[in-house]
Amino acid sequence: MPHVSKLCRFVLLSTLVAAVTVFWAGCGSGSSSSGTRIRFVNASTNQPTVNVLIDSVNVTSNLANVGGSTAYLAVKSGARRIQIQDPNDLVFLIDTTPTISGDTTYIIRDREVGGVLPPPLILTDNNTAPTTGNFSVRAINLAPDLNAGADGFIVASTVSTLVGVTPTFAGLPYPPTTATYVSIAAGTGNWQAVFTQPGQPTMFDATPVPLTLIAGQIETVLLVEDAGGNKTVISLVDLQ
């Protein structure tokens, strides 16, 4: 048998390890070395469930509407093909190729019309920790019936009336195109999210929802609606 020197064996082993590393680094849309993540929310009013595919790979099945959501999923940054599929007939309701970087929230919204869903709302999330002693929150109006807008309030749980209180988010539009974070001093005690008709602080659009918000936390609050027009407030933790 030919004699192989220690140096040759080392070179051969190093080459093999490098080749395997390159192979695994190039496989799978789910790998992420840059901290890029995406999560999905089904806020459609009458599409009960959906499947979600990234680059033709199913990443979640039967995601329920009225605010069903996934955790953040790691993806490669750049253009990713995202398909939203009806689990029953496997028809693709949405087929988009957005460019993903950083943390992203992909919201499936509105009613199905003619066998398709309207374009999704794709938001860039700011998960940089807020300044010391504060939490950050954003609110999004995803209720089609409230196309005249909605006011959103993030107030202490002890607040019993909104009369005279300035909305944290005034006139939230529908359909939304962006969502802005607001920084609030955490203080002590609990909080609640309340949505009302624009300029009408006694006309609640949905039952107020208690929130546990502490310094350093980031939260997204969604106002969603079912096919019957019933509205629900959903809270997503962006950064705990």
C-alpha positions as CSV (number, residue, x, y, z in Angstrom):
1,M,0.0,0.0,0.0
2,P,1.4,3.4,-0.9
3,H,2.6,5.4,2.1
4,V,0.6,8.6,2.7
5,S,2.3,11.3,4.7
6,K,0.7,13.0,7.6
7,L,0.8,16.3,5.6
8,C,-1.1,14.7,2.7
9,R,-3.7,13.2,5.1
10,F,-4.2,16.6,6.7
11,V,-4.6,18.3,3.3
12,L,-7.1,15.7,2.2
13,L,-9.1,15.9,5.4
14,S,-9.2,19.7,5.3
15,T,-10.4,19.7,1.7
16,L,-13.2,17.2,2.6
17,V,-14.4,19.3,5.6
18,A,-14.4,22.4,3.5
19,A,-16.4,20.7,0.7
20,V,-19.0,19.4,3.2
21,T,-19.3,22.9,4.8
22,V,-19.9,24.6,1.5
23,F,-22.5,21.9,0.6
24,W,-24.6,22.4,3.7
25,A,-24.2,26.2,3.6
26,G,-25.8,26.2,0.1
27,C,-28.8,24.0,1.0
28,G,-32.2,24.9,2.3
29,S,-34.1,28.2,2.3
30,G,-34.4,27.9,6.1
31,S,-30.7,28.4,6.8
32,S,-29.8,31.9,7.9
33,S,-26.4,33.3,8.8
34,S,-27.4,36.9,8.8
35,G,-30.2,36.9,11.4
36,T,-32.9,37.2,8.8
37,R,-36.3,36.0,10.0
38,I,-39.9,36.1,8.8
39,R,-43.2,35.3,10.5
40,F,-46.7,34.9,9.0
41,V,-50.1,36.1,10.2
42,N,-53.4,35.0,8.7
43,A,-55.7,38.0,9.1
44,S,-58.0,37.1,6.2
45,T,-61.7,37.4,7.1
46,N,-63.0,34.3,5.2
47,Q,-60.0,32.1,4.3
48,P,-60.2,29.8,7.3
49,T,-56.8,28.3,6.9
50,V,-53.7,28.5,4.7
51,N,-50.5,26.7,4.0
52,V,-47.3,28.8,3.7
53,L,-44.5,27.8,1.3
54,I,-41.0,29.5,1.1
55,D,-39.1,28.7,-2.1
56,S,-41.5,25.8,-2.7
57,V,-41.0,24.3,0.7
58,N,-44.0,24.0,3.0
59,V,-43.1,25.8,6.3
60,T,-46.5,25.8,8.0
61,S,-49.9,24.1,7.3
62,N,-53.4,25.1,8.2
63,L,-52.6,28.5,9.6
64,A,-55.9,29.7,11.0
65,N,-57.4,33.1,10.2
66,V,-58.5,35.8,12.6
67,G,-55.0,36.3,13.6
68,G,-53.3,32.9,13.6
69,S,-49.5,33.4,13.5
70,T,-46.3,31.6,13.3
71,A,-43.1,32.2,15.3
72,Y,-40.2,33.9,13.5
73,L,-38.7,31.5,10.9
74,A,-35.1,31.8,9.8
75,V,-34.6,32.4,6.1
76,K,-31.8,33.5,3.8
77,S,-31.8,37.2,3.1
78,G,-32.7,38.3,-0.4
79,A,-35.6,37.5,-2.8
80,R,-37.7,34.6,-1.5
81,R,-40.6,33.1,-3.3
82,I,-43.6,33.0,-0.9
83,Q,-46.8,31.2,-1.8
84,I,-50.0,31.1,0.2
85,Q,-52.0,28.0,-0.5
86,D,-55.6,26.8,0.1
87,P,-55.1,23.6,2.1
88,N,-58.2,22.0,0.6
89,D,-57.7,22.4,-3.2
90,L,-54.0,23.3,-3.0
91,V,-54.6,26.4,-5.2
92,F,-52.1,29.2,-4.6
93,L,-54.0,32.3,-3.4
94,I,-50.9,34.5,-3.3
95,D,-47.6,34.0,-5.1
96,T,-45.0,36.8,-4.4
97,T,-41.2,37.1,-4.4
98,P,-40.4,39.9,-1.9
99,T,-36.9,40.8,-0.8
100,I,-36.5,39.8,2.8
101,S,-33.9,41.4,5.1
102,G,-33.8,41.7,8.9
103,D,-37.0,40.7,10.7
104,T,-40.2,40.7,8.6
105,T,-43.9,40.2,9.3
106,Y,-46.0,38.9,6.3
107,I,-49.7,39.5,6.8
108,I,-52.3,37.7,4.8
109,R,-55.3,40.1,4.8
110,D,-58.8,40.9,3.7
111,R,-61.4,38.7,2.0
112,E,-60.9,36.2,-0.8
113,V,-62.2,37.6,-4.0
114,G,-62.4,35.6,-7.2
115,G,-60.3,32.7,-5.8
116,V,-57.4,34.9,-4.8
117,L,-56.4,37.1,-1.9
118,P,-55.3,40.7,-2.2
119,P,-51.6,41.6,-1.9
120,P,-50.2,40.9,1.5
121,L,-49.0,43.5,4.0
122,I,-45.2,43.0,4.3
123,L,-43.7,44.9,7.2
124,T,-40.1,45.4,8.3
125,D,-39.9,44.8,12.1
126,N,-37.7,47.0,14.3
127,N,-36.5,44.6,17.0
128,T,-33.8,46.9,18.4
129,A,-34.4,47.1,22.1
130,P,-36.1,50.4,23.1
131,T,-34.4,53.0,25.4
132,T,-34.0,52.1,29.0
133,G,-37.3,52.0,30.9
134,N,-39.5,52.0,27.8
135,F,-41.3,49.4,25.7
136,S,-42.3,49.8,22.1
137,V,-45.6,49.0,20.4
138,R,-47.3,49.4,17.0
139,A,-50.9,48.9,16.1
140,I,-52.4,47.8,12.8
141,N,-56.0,48.0,11.6
142,L,-56.8,44.8,9.6
143,A,-60.6,45.0,9.8
144,P,-62.1,45.6,6.3
145,D,-65.3,47.0,7.9
146,L,-63.3,49.8,9.4
147,N,-62.1,51.3,6.2
148,A,-62.9,54.7,7.6
149,G,-60.1,54.1,10.1
150,A,-59.8,53.3,13.8
151,D,-58.2,54.9,16.9
152,G,-55.8,52.7,19.0
153,F,-55.1,53.3,22.7
154,I,-52.4,51.6,24.7
155,V,-53.4,52.6,28.3
156,A,-53.0,51.4,31.8
157,S,-55.4,48.6,32.8
158,T,-56.7,50.9,35.5
159,V,-58.0,53.4,33.0
160,S,-61.8,53.2,33.0
161,T,-62.7,55.8,30.4
162,L,-61.0,57.1,27.2
163,V,-62.9,60.4,27.2
164,G,-60.3,63.1,27.0
165,V,-57.5,60.6,26.4
166,T,-55.4,61.2,23.2
167,P,-55.2,58.1,21.0
168,T,-51.8,56.4,20.9
169,F,-52.5,55.7,17.3
170,A,-55.0,58.1,15.7
171,G,-57.0,57.2,12.5
172,L,-55.3,53.9,11.7
173,P,-56.1,53.4,8.0
174,Y,-57.5,50.3,6.2
175,P,-55.9,48.9,4.2
176,P,-52.6,49.7,6.0
177,T,-49.4,50.2,4.2
178,T,-47.0,50.8,7.0
179,A,-47.0,50.6,10.8
180,T,-45.0,52.9,13.2
181,Y,-43.7,51.9,16.6
182,V,-44.3,54.2,19.6
183,S,-42.1,54.2,22.6
184,I,-43.9,54.3,26.0
185,A,-42.5,54.5,29.6
186,A,-43.1,51.1,31.1
187,G,-43.8,52.3,34.7
188,T,-45.5,49.7,36.9
189,G,-48.7,47.7,36.5
190,N,-50.5,46.2,33.5
191,W,-51.7,47.7,30.2
192,Q,-54.5,47.2,27.8
193,A,-55.1,47.7,24.0
194,V,-58.3,49.4,23.0
195,F,-59.6,50.2,19.5
196,T,-62.5,52.7,18.9
197,Q,-64.3,54.4,16.1
198,P,-62.2,57.5,15.0
199,G,-62.8,60.4,17.4
200,Q,-65.4,58.4,19.4
201,P,-63.7,57.1,22.5
202,T,-66.8,55.3,23.8
203,M,-67.4,53.3,20.6
204,F,-65.3,50.2,21.2
205,D,-64.6,48.1,18.0
206,A,-63.5,45.1,20.0
207,T,-63.2,44.0,23.6
208,P,-60.1,45.6,25.2
209,V,-57.2,43.1,25.6
210,P,-54.9,43.1,28.5
211,L,-51.2,43.3,27.7
212,T,-48.2,42.4,29.8
213,L,-45.6,45.0,28.7
214,I,-42.3,45.5,30.5
215,A,-39.3,47.6,29.8
216,G,-37.3,46.5,26.8
217,Q,-40.2,44.7,25.2
218,I,-41.5,45.2,21.7
219,E,-45.1,44.2,20.8
220,T,-47.4,44.3,17.7
221,V,-51.1,44.7,18.2
222,L,-53.5,43.8,15.4
223,L,-57.3,44.5,15.1
224,V,-58.7,41.6,13.0
225,E,-62.1,40.6,11.8
226,D,-64.0,37.4,10.9
227,A,-66.5,36.8,8.1
228,G,-69.3,37.9,10.4
229,G,-67.7,41.3,11.1
230,N,-66.8,40.3,14.7
231,K,-63.5,42.0,15.7
232,T,-60.7,40.7,17.8
233,V,-57.5,42.2,19.2
234,I,-54.4,40.0,18.7
235,S,-51.1,40.7,20.3
236,L,-47.7,39.4,18.9
237,V,-44.5,39.6,20.9
238,D,-41.7,41.0,18.7
239,L,-39.0,41.1,21.3
240,Q,-39.3,39.9,24.9
